[in-house]
Each structure stands twice: as structure tokens, then as C-alpha cells.
Amino acid sequence: MAQADVTLDTLGLLCPMPIILTARKIKELAVGQVLEVVSDDEGIKRDMPAWCQTTGHELVGLEEQIVASKPAYKAFVRKVR
């Protein structure tokens, strides 16, 4: 998986908040940096690829893990422009 430059914790937040916060946070990054978004909202599995396709940023990877005994997801997004 990609090495993240910045991590955004959205645990406990439901759609559309992880995407809204991702859009805000990625503006702070330099082109080429990778943002790791941690979420326990299963909707991120379809929303993050769609957001990346719409905005032109690269979805480097999406992985599922167990965090605090619950399913969680890590999405890695590279800022392209």
C-alpha cells in the first residue's frame, strides 16, 4: 500500500462527511502527496472511487481492516493536480 503523507480520521462519521472532509483536506496537500482516509462507513468503498474519478485524483488503494473490533476502511488518494 502507498505511504501516506497525511492521515484523515473520519471514524464515526457517515456519508457524505468522509468525502466532504477529504475534499477539504486534499486542498492542503502538494501535488503528488498521498492522503490516507480512515473511515468506518462502508459507503466509502463506492464513494471514494467515484469521487476520485470525478475530481481527477488517483485512488492508490482501498483496504479493509479491523479497528477497535469493528470493520474500518483505509483509502489512499494521491493528489494529482
Buried (B, 14 or more C-beta within 10 A) or exposed (E): EBEBBBEBEBEEBEBBEBBEBBEEBBEEBEEEBBBBBBBBBBBBEEBBBEBBEEBEBBBBBBEEEEBEEEEBBBBBBBBEE
